[in-house]
Amino acid sequence: MATLIKADGTHIENYTHTGLLAKQEAVGGYIEPVYTEKWVVLVNEEGLLKNLPLNVEVSQMVGMTIVGDALVLTHAEWSAEN
């Protein structure tokens, strides 16, 4: 199941993310997928424009700057819903 990793470091395991609205609610706006070898990370596509706080943990996971809350899915979870 998906994990919501908040910018403050809080983890919410087994996050219910069925449907677009649930995903948008998780990240606080329009979603943008960031693909890695292991994960698909959904972030707020306007996070930098909204000056959301740096998400240090997720930034390290994906190797780029990520701001705001992020929903981390496996590729299988992402594929099953899209």
N, C-alpha and C positions, 0 to 999 in steps of 0.2 A: 504494500500500500504506500501511497504517497506520504511524504513528510513535508510539513510547512516549517521552514526555517525563517524565523523573524530576524529583522536587522539587529535586535537586541540580544540575539543568541538563543532565544527560546525555541525549542523544538516541539511541534505537535505531530506525533506519530499517527499513522493510519488516518490521515486527514481525508475526509469525504470530499471528493472533487468531481463528482459526476455532473457533467454539463458545463457549458461555457460560463454561465453566471456564477457557479461555484468557484471556478478557476479565477474569474475576475475578482470576486470577493476576496479570495485568498491573497492576491497580490495588490489589491486596492486600485484596480483600473484595468485598462486593456492589457491583454497578455501578449508577451513576446517569448517564443521558445528559444532557449540557448541549448545547443546540442553538444554533448561531450561523448566520448567513447562509451561511458557507462550510464549516463543520465540524460534526461531531457529536463531542463530547469526552466520553469515558467516564471517570468519576471514582469514587472510593470513597464510597459514600453515607453512610458513618459516619466519614468523614475528620475532621470537626471534633470529633466525640465521642471519637475515638481520638487527638486532638491531633497529627495528622500535620503535618509541616512545610509551610510555605507554598510553593506552586509559583508563583514570580514570573512566569515566562514564560507559562504557561498562563492565569494570572489576567489578564495583559495581553491575551492573545488573545481571551478571552471577556468581558472587562469586568466580572468579579466575582471574589471571592476563591475560589481553588481551592487545596486542600491535597492533599499526597501526589502519587503518580505518576498520570499521565493518559495515556490512549490516544486519539490524535487520528485520526479517520476522516473520509473524505469522506462526503457524504450518500449517494452511490452505493454505497459500501462498506457503510454501515449498512443501507441499504434492501435490498441483496442478501442480507443475512443475517437479516433480520427480516421 
